[in-house]
Amino acid sequence: MSEISALQARLAQEQSRNRELHGCLMELGSGVASAHREMSDYESKVQNTLNESSNRINSSHENIIRAHELQLEIDKLYVRFKNMELANKKIRACNKKKYYDFSNYRTIRKIVQGMLDNLNLNMISDAVIYKSVEKEHLKTPDYWLTSVLLSIMAWKNDDKALAERATEISIQLDKKNSSIFYMLFNIRMGREEAALKWFKVYQECDLKGSDQETFLMLFSMLSKTIHDNVEDKIKYEIIDFINRVIAMNAKSEGYDEQAILDSIEHYLLRMKGDDPLKTTILKRCLTDYADMADIVVSAQNNINILQFIMDVSNVSELEKNTYLEQFINDEIAKPNNVEIDVYDEIEYNELVISCNGDMQLTEAIYTERQEKRKKELNLISEMIDWIYNRNSDESVNSQVRKNMYTLTGNLQRKAAEQYAEHYRSRQKDIHPAVLGDYSTEIDFNNREGEGQKITNHYETERDTQLSQIKLTLAIIGAIIGAGGLALTIYLMNPMCLLISAVSAALVVYNIVSNNMQRKHINETCVLNIKNKNDIMDSLFTEYQEYKQLLTEYDGYFDKVLDMIDQF
């Protein structure tokens, strides 16, 4: 008994110690959990701090990159600014050189300009003119315009020997510009035969890209003589020269006539407007409606083409005079071999300023200009571009546009004919159509045939559906009924007659149902035929309106050709 008490006391003691240990463990666990929470919080704070620092570093890096890029852009702009500043200084230096070093050329130009502007050689005394000319000639013996002026004065005073000698020197110095000037001068003086003589001299020169405006100017001035009372030989000579230059250009540029016609047609197509059709049934049912609409739009475009040609042909007298006067001024002001380097330098530096100091762009544009001037006369493509494709900020003198259109008249006519042929060849009267569940190709020249096609289609469909109606249930019902009747007789049981009654009802139901289906199919066939014929009537009506509109617009094509032939 005492041992049990001792064991109980010891057990109580161990339990007490166990509770104490458990309390310590709980306290220790609580401390560990608290420490873990604090560590987690600290880790979160550290992670947030690191993320924030990383974001700040990335942001700072991006700011540094942006600042670097901005600095590079500033450096580029600064370089451009210095390029523009330097270009401006060079232009001032060149203008100063023009004013002081080339004053003798300027004096000659002023005298010639005054003579051409007034066409009165008696306005200034011979002594004054000769004194000025001889003085400037001593300064500029290599300037073709000085020799030209001397020849004109000698011609005025019937000094044939001096006139011929001065003319010969001017031709030796600059054959092309001298022949152009003598031609302009003789035309202004009303001496057309002499002008044509110098026109022949001009033909002997090589035509480069820089001669494009000169050629157009010569044609515009000489075109007057083509329509006046001059010999047919002279007319044909001028026309032959023009045609030879155009043919030579087409060949040298790598174009054939078809390529030129395609280029003109491309510009004509760009004048097209919107779809003028108001048809709804055609649009809904014909699968090629888009092509039909484009044909009408192309035909309607004849109006736009006609208006364009009329605008080209309409040139006021003021525009004519301004054009001729400006060209003469430009011809006189054209730099000679001594001045050309300075003028090129001015042009280059003006281009630097217009390109905002971008030297790469400047070099590209300037090189393209120089190459164009040195190449063979690129007349045809340039004329077509001037006629149709100049931007609004590149104003084209109306007389220039008219001259170019006249020069390319044969090509313009052929291109217009090709344009009309292309949209006319696409026109057809058979079109694929979808009318609900009915697809076909409609021949709009055969309304009766289309009606018959509709009838045949739906009657064939009707016959197919009718052939699928069977008396299967009636046959099965009859067999069952016969079996039920035999069973009734054999068993002598009246209840078996119910089987025969049910089978008889099944036979009747099948027959009645089939009759109703046949009636519905026949009615549907008649209704489909009627509906599709109604739609077909609407299609034919709208198609006739379409054809009338197409014929009306296509009629303007003859007016287009008549207008072209008037050039």
C-alpha positions in Angstrom: 0.0 0.0 0.0 2.8 2.3 0.9 4.5 1.5 -2.4 1.4 2.4 -4.3 1.3 5.8 -2.5 4.9 6.3 -3.3 4.3 5.5 -7.0 1.3 7.9 -7.0 3.3 10.6 -5.5 6.1 10.0 -7.9 3.6 10.0 -10.8 2.2 13.3 -9.6 5.7 14.7 -9.4 6.4 13.6 -13.0 3.1 15.0 -14.2 3.9 18.3 -12.5 7.4 18.3 -14.1 5.8 17.3 -17.5 3.4 20.2 -17.2 6.3 22.5 -16.4 8.3 21.2 -19.4 5.2 21.5 -21.6 4.8 25.1 -20.5 8.4 25.8 -21.2 8.1 24.2 -24.6 5.0 26.2 -25.4 6.8 29.4 -24.3 9.8 28.4 -26.4 7.5 27.6 -29.4 5.7 30.9 -29.0 9.1 32.6 -29.0 10.2 30.8 -32.1 7.0 31.6 -33.9 7.3 35.2 -32.9 10.9 35.2 -34.1 9.9 33.6 -37.4 7.2 36.3 -37.9 9.7 39.0 -37.1 12.2 37.4 -39.6 9.5 37.2 -42.3 8.6 40.8 -41.7 12.2 41.8 -41.9 12.7 39.7 -45.0 9.7 41.4 -46.6 11.1 44.8 -45.7 14.5 43.9 -47.0 12.9 42.5 -50.2 10.8 45.7 -50.7 13.9 47.8 -50.1 15.8 45.8 -52.6 13.0 46.0 -55.2 12.6 49.7 -54.6 16.4 50.1 -55.0 16.3 48.0 -58.1 13.5 50.1 -59.6 15.4 53.3 -58.7 18.5 51.9 -60.3 16.5 50.9 -63.4 14.8 54.2 -63.5 18.1 56.0 -63.1 19.6 53.9 -65.9 16.7 54.7 -68.2 17.0 58.4 -67.4 20.7 58.2 -68.1 20.0 56.5 -71.5 17.3 59.1 -72.3 19.7 61.9 -71.3 22.4 60.3 -73.4 20.0 60.0 -76.4 18.9 63.6 -75.8 22.5 64.7 -75.8 23.1 62.8 -79.0 20.1 64.5 -80.6 21.3 67.9 -79.3 24.7 67.2 -80.8 23.1 66.3 -84.1 20.9 69.4 -84.1 24.0 71.4 -83.2 25.9 69.9 -86.1 22.9 70.7 -88.4 22.7 74.2 -87.0 26.4 74.7 -87.7 25.9 73.2 -91.2 23.1 75.7 -91.9 25.2 78.6 -90.4 28.1 77.6 -92.6 25.9 77.3 -95.6 24.5 80.7 -95.0 28.0 82.2 -94.8 29.0 80.5 -98.0 25.9 81.8 -99.8 26.7 85.4 -98.6 30.3 84.9 -99.9 29.1 83.6 -103.2 26.6 86.4 -103.6 29.4 88.9 -102.9 31.5 87.2 -105.5 28.6 87.4 -108.0 28.1 91.1 -107.3 31.7 92.2 -107.5 33.5 89.6 -109.7 30.7 89.0 -112.2 29.5 92.6 -112.5 30.6 92.6 -116.1 28.3 89.7 -117.0 25.5 91.4 -115.2 25.9 94.5 -117.3 25.7 92.5 -120.5 22.6 90.8 -119.3 20.9 94.1 -118.4 21.6 95.5 -121.9 20.2 92.4 -123.5 17.3 92.3 -121.2 16.4 95.9 -122.0 16.6 95.2 -125.7 14.3 92.1 -125.5 11.8 93.8 -123.1 11.3 96.8 -125.4 12.2 95.4 -128.8 13.4 98.9 -129.7 17.0 99.1 -130.6 16.8 102.9 -131.1 15.9 103.6 -127.5 19.7 103.9 -126.7 22.1 105.5 -129.0 24.6 103.3 -130.9 27.5 105.2 -129.3 26.3 104.4 -125.8 25.6 100.7 -126.6 28.8 100.2 -128.6 30.8 101.8 -125.8 29.2 99.6 -123.2 29.5 96.5 -125.3 33.1 97.0 -126.4 34.1 97.8 -122.8 32.4 94.7 -121.5 33.7 92.6 -124.3 37.2 93.4 -123.3 36.3 92.2 -119.8 34.4 89.1 -120.9 35.9 87.9 -124.2 34.8 84.4 -123.3 31.2 85.2 -122.7 28.9 84.0 -125.5 26.2 86.6 -124.7 28.7 89.5 -125.3 29.4 88.2 -128.8 25.6 87.8 -129.4 25.0 91.4 -128.4 27.8 92.6 -130.7 26.3 90.6 -133.6 22.9 92.1 -133.0 24.3 95.6 -133.0 26.3 94.9 -136.2 23.2 93.5 -137.8 21.3 96.6 -136.8 23.9 98.8 -138.5 24.2 96.6 -141.6 27.7 95.6 -140.7 27.5 92.1 -142.1 31.1 91.1 -141.7 31.2 92.0 -138.0 27.8 90.4 -137.4 28.9 87.1 -139.0 32.2 87.2 -137.1 30.5 87.9 -133.8 27.9 85.2 -134.5 30.6 82.7 -135.3 32.4 83.5 -132.1 29.2 83.1 -130.0 28.6 79.7 -131.6 32.1 78.6 -130.8 31.8 79.7 -127.2 28.4 78.2 -126.5 26.5 76.7 -129.5 23.4 75.6 -127.6 22.7 78.8 -125.7 23.6 81.0 -128.6 21.2 79.2 -131.0 18.5 79.3 -128.4 19.0 83.0 -127.9 19.1 83.9 -131.6 16.0 81.9 -132.1 14.1 83.7 -129.3 15.3 87.0 -130.5 14.2 86.4 -134.1 10.8 85.2 -133.0 10.4 88.3 -130.8 11.3 90.4 -133.9 8.8 88.5 -136.1 11.5 86.9 -138.2 10.2 83.3 -138.2 12.4 82.1 -141.1 15.5 83.1 -139.3 14.2 81.6 -136.0 13.7 78.3 -137.8 17.3 78.5 -139.1 18.5 78.7 -135.6 16.1 75.9 -134.6 18.1 73.7 -137.0 21.3 74.7 -135.3 19.8 73.8 -132.0 18.9 70.3 -133.3 22.6 69.7 -133.9 23.3 70.0 -130.1 23.2 67.1 -127.7 20.1 67.2 -125.5 20.7 66.5 -121.8 18.4 66.5 -118.8 19.1 70.2 -118.2 17.6 71.0 -121.7 14.2 69.7 -120.8 12.6 73.1 -120.1 14.4 74.6 -123.1 12.9 72.0 -125.4 9.4 72.6 -124.1 9.9 76.3 -124.5 11.2 76.0 -128.1 8.2 73.9 -129.0 5.7 76.3 -127.3 7.2 79.2 -129.3 7.6 77.4 -132.6 4.1 75.9 -132.3 2.9 79.3 -133.3 4.6 78.9 -136.7 3.1 75.5 -137.2 -0.4 76.9 -137.3 0.5 80.0 -139.3 0.9 80.3 -143.1 4.4 78.8 -143.4 5.6 76.3 -145.9 4.6 72.7 -145.4 8.3 71.7 -145.5 9.0 73.8 -142.4 6.0 72.4 -140.6 7.0 68.9 -141.3 10.6 69.6 -140.3 9.5 70.9 -136.9 7.0 68.1 -136.3 9.6 65.5 -137.5 12.1 66.8 -135.0 9.6 66.7 -132.2 8.6 63.1 -133.0 12.3 62.1 -133.4 13.1 63.5 -129.9 10.2 61.7 -128.3 10.9 58.4 -130.0 14.6 58.7 -129.1 13.7 59.5 -125.5 11.4 56.5 -125.3 14.1 54.3 -126.5 16.9 55.7 -124.4 14.9 55.6 -121.2 14.3 51.9 -121.7 10.6 52.4 -122.3 8.6 50.9 -125.1 5.4 52.6 -126.3 3.2 50.2 -124.3 5.0 51.1 -121.1 4.3 54.7 -121.7 0.6 54.1 -122.5 0.3 52.0 -119.3 1.8 54.9 -117.3 -0.7 57.4 -118.8 -3.6 55.0 -118.2 -2.5 54.6 -114.6 -2.9 58.4 -114.1 -6.3 58.3 -115.8 -7.5 55.5 -113.5 -6.6 57.7 -110.5 -9.3 60.2 -111.5 -12.1 57.7 -110.9 -14.8 58.6 -108.5 -17.4 56.6 -106.4 -19.9 54.0 -107.5 -22.8 55.9 -109.2 -25.2 52.9 -109.3 -28.4 53.0 -107.2 -29.2 49.3 -107.8 -30.0 47.1 -104.8 -31.1 43.8 -106.3 -28.1 43.6 -108.6 -25.8 44.3 -105.7 -27.5 41.7 -103.5 -27.8 38.9 -106.1 -24.9 39.2 -108.6 -21.6 37.8 -107.3 -19.5 39.9 -109.7 -21.3 43.2 -108.9 -18.1 44.8 -107.7 -16.6 44.4 -111.2 -19.7 45.7 -112.9 -19.7 48.8 -110.6 -16.0 49.4 -111.5 -16.8 49.3 -115.2 -19.5 52.0 -114.7 -17.1 54.0 -112.6 -14.4 53.7 -115.3 -16.9 54.8 -117.9 -18.1 57.7 -115.7 -14.5 58.7 -115.3 -14.6 59.8 -119.0 -16.3 62.9 -117.6 -13.4 63.6 -115.3 -10.9 62.9 -118.1 -12.8 65.3 -120.4 -12.8 68.0 -117.7 -9.1 67.5 -117.1 -8.3 67.9 -120.8 -10.4 71.0 -121.0 -8.6 72.5 -118.1 -5.3 71.7 -119.7 -6.3 73.4 -122.9 -7.6 76.5 -121.2 -4.7 78.9 -121.0 -5.1 82.6 -120.4 -3.1 85.2 -122.4 -1.6 86.4 -119.1 -0.3 82.9 -118.3 1.1 82.7 -121.9 2.9 86.0 -121.7 4.2 85.3 -118.2 5.5 82.0 -119.2 7.4 83.3 -122.3 8.8 86.3 -120.4 10.0 84.2 -117.5 11.7 81.7 -119.8 13.6 84.5 -121.6 14.7 86.0 -118.3 15.9 82.7 -117.1 17.8 82.0 -120.4 19.6 85.4 -120.2 20.3 84.9 -116.5 21.7 81.4 -117.0 25.3 81.3 -115.7 28.2 80.8 -118.1 31.2 78.5 -117.6 33.0 81.0 -115.4 30.0 81.5 -113.1 28.7 78.0 -113.0 30.8 76.9 -110.0 29.6 79.8 -107.9 26.0 79.2 -108.9 26.3 75.5 -108.1 27.8 76.4 -104.7 24.8 78.6 -104.0 22.4 76.0 -105.1 24.1 73.4 -102.9 24.1 75.5 -99.8 20.5 76.6 -100.3 19.7 72.9 -100.4 21.6 72.5 -97.1 19.3 75.1 -95.5 16.1 73.7 -97.0 17.1 70.2 -95.6 17.7 71.7 -92.2 21.4 70.9 -92.2 21.0 67.2 -93.0 24.1 66.7 -95.1 23.2 63.1 -96.1 19.8 64.1 -97.5 21.4 67.2 -99.1 24.0 65.1 -100.9 21.4 62.6 -102.1 19.1 65.3 -103.6 22.0 67.3 -105.1 23.6 64.2 -106.6 20.2 63.2 -108.1 19.8 66.7 -109.6 23.2 66.7 -111.1 22.9 63.3 -112.6 19.5 64.2 -114.0 21.0 67.2 -115.8 23.9 65.2 -117.2 21.8 62.3 -118.4 20.2 62.3 -121.8 17.0 64.3 -122.1 14.4 62.4 -120.1 11.5 64.1 -121.8 8.6 61.7 -122.0 8.4 60.4 -118.4 9.0 63.9 -117.1 6.3 65.4 -119.3 3.8 62.8 -118.2 4.7 63.4 -114.6 4.2 67.2 -115.0 0.9 66.8 -116.8 -0.7 64.5 -114.2 1.3 64.1 -111.1 2.7 67.4 -109.8 2.0 68.2 -106.2 -0.1 71.2 -105.3 3.0 73.0 -104.0 4.8 72.5 -107.3 2.8 74.9 -109.4 2.9 74.1 -113.1 2.3 76.9 -115.6 -0.8 76.2 -117.6 1.0 76.9 -120.9 3.7 74.4 -119.9 1.2 71.8 -119.2 -0.7 72.4 -122.5 2.6 72.3 -124.4 3.5 69.0 -122.9 0.1 67.5 -123.5 0.3 68.7 -127.2 3.8 67.1 -127.5 2.5 63.8 -126.3 -0.9 64.1 -128.1 -0.5 60.8 -130.0 0.4 58.9 -126.9 -2.5 60.6 -125.0 -5.0 59.5 -127.6 -3.7 55.9 -127.7 -3.7 55.8 -123.9 -7.3 57.0 -123.8 -8.3 54.4 -126.4 -6.6 51.7 -124.4 -8.3 52.9 -121.2 -11.7 52.7 -122.9 -10.9 49.3 -124.4 -10.0 47.9 -121.1 -13.2 48.7 -119.3 -15.3 47.9 -122.5 -13.7 44.5 -122.9 -14.7 43.6 -119.3 -18.4 44.3 -120.0 -20.5 41.2 -120.5 -24.2 40.3 -120.3 -23.8 37.0 -118.6 -23.3 37.2 -114.8 -23.2 34.7 -112.0 -26.0 35.1 -109.5 -27.3 33.6 -106.3 -31.1 34.0 -105.6 -31.5 32.4 -102.3 -31.3 28.6 -102.9 -31.1 29.1 -106.6 -27.6 29.7 -108.2 -27.2 30.3 -111.9 -25.5 32.4 -114.6 -28.0 34.9 -115.9 -28.0 35.8 -119.6 -29.5 39.3 -119.5 -30.2 39.1 -123.2 -32.6 36.1 -122.8 -35.4 36.8 -120.2 -37.5 33.9 -121.5 -34.6 31.5 -121.3 -33.9 32.5 -117.7 -37.6 31.9 -116.8 -37.5 28.4 -118.4 -34.3 27.7 -116.4 -36.1 28.6 -113.2 -39.0 26.4 -114.1 -36.8 23.4 -115.0 -34.8 23.8 -111.8 -37.7 23.8 -109.4 -39.7 21.2 -111.4 -36.7 18.9 -111.3 -36.4 19.5 -107.6 -40.1 18.9 -107.2 -39.9 15.6 -109.1 -37.0 14.5 -106.9 -38.9 15.2 -103.7 -42.0 13.5 -105.0 -40.1 10.4 -105.9 -38.9 10.1 -102.3 -42.5 9.9 -101.0 -43.2 6.1 -100.4 -46.2 3.9 -99.2 -43.9 2.0 -96.8 -46.2 2.5 -93.8 -49.3 1.6 -95.8 -47.7 -1.6 -97.0 -46.6 -2.5 -93.5 -50.1 -1.7 -92.2 -51.7 -3.9 -94.8 -49.5 -6.8 -93.9 -50.2 -6.4 -90.2 -53.9 -6.1 -91.0 -54.0 -9.2 -93.0 -52.2 -11.0 -90.2 -54.6 -9.7 -87.6 -57.6 -10.9 -89.7 -56.1 -14.4 -90.2 -55.5 -14.6 -86.4 -59.1 -13.6 -85.7 -60.4 -16.4 -87.9 -58.0 -18.9 -86.5 -58.6 -18.1 -82.8 -62.2 -17.1 -83.2 -61.4 -14.1 -80.9 -63.0 -10.8 -81.9 -60.3 -8.9 -79.9 -57.8 -9.7 -82.7 -59.8 -7.4 -84.9 -58.2 -4.5 -83.0 -54.9 -5.3 -84.8 -56.6 -5.1 -88.2 -58.3 -1.8 -87.1 -54.9 -0.2 -86.1 -53.2 -1.4 -89.3 -56.1 0.1 -91.4 -55.6 3.4 -89.6 -51.9 3.3 -90.3 -52.6 2.7 -94.0 -55.1 5.6 -94.1 -52.6 7.9 -92.3 -49.8 7.1 -94.7 -52.0 7.7 -97.8 -53.4 11.0 -96.4 -49.9 12.2 -95.3 -48.4 11.4 -98.7 -51.2 13.3 -100.4 -50.6 16.3 -98.2 -46.8 16.2 -98.8 -47.4 16.1 -102.6 -49.7 19.1 -102.4 -47.1 21.0 -100.3 -44.3 20.2 -102.6 -46.3 21.2 -105.7 -47.4 24.5 -104.0 -43.8 25.2 -102.9 -42.6 24.6 -106.5 -45.1 27.0 -107.9 -44.3 29.6 -105.2 -40.5 29.3 -105.8 -41.0 29.7 -109.5 -43.1 32.8 -109.0 -40.8 34.4 -106.5 -37.6 33.7 -108.5 -39.3 35.1 -111.6 -40.3 38.2 -109.7 -36.7 38.7 -108.5 -35.5 38.0 -112.1 -37.9 40.7 -113.4 -36.4 43.2 -110.9 -32.8 42.1 -111.9 -33.6 42.6 -115.6 -35.1 46.0 -114.9 -32.1 47.2 -112.9 -29.7 45.7 -115.4 -31.4 47.8 -118.2 -30.9 50.9 -116.0 -27.2 49.8 -115.5 -26.8 49.4 -119.3 -28.4 52.8 -120.0 -26.1 54.5 -117.5 -23.0 52.7 -118.9 -24.0 53.7 -122.4 -24.5 57.3 -121.3 -21.1 57.5 -119.6 -19.3 55.7 -122.4 -20.7 58.2 -124.8 -18.3 60.8 -123.3 -15.3 58.9 -124.6 -15.9 60.3 -128.2 -15.9 63.8 -126.7 -12.6 62.9 -125.0 -11.1 61.9 -128.3 -12.4 65.0 -130.0 -10.9 67.2 -127.3 -7.5 65.5 -127.6 -7.6 66.0 -131.4 -8.1 69.7 -130.9 -4.6 70.1 -129.5 
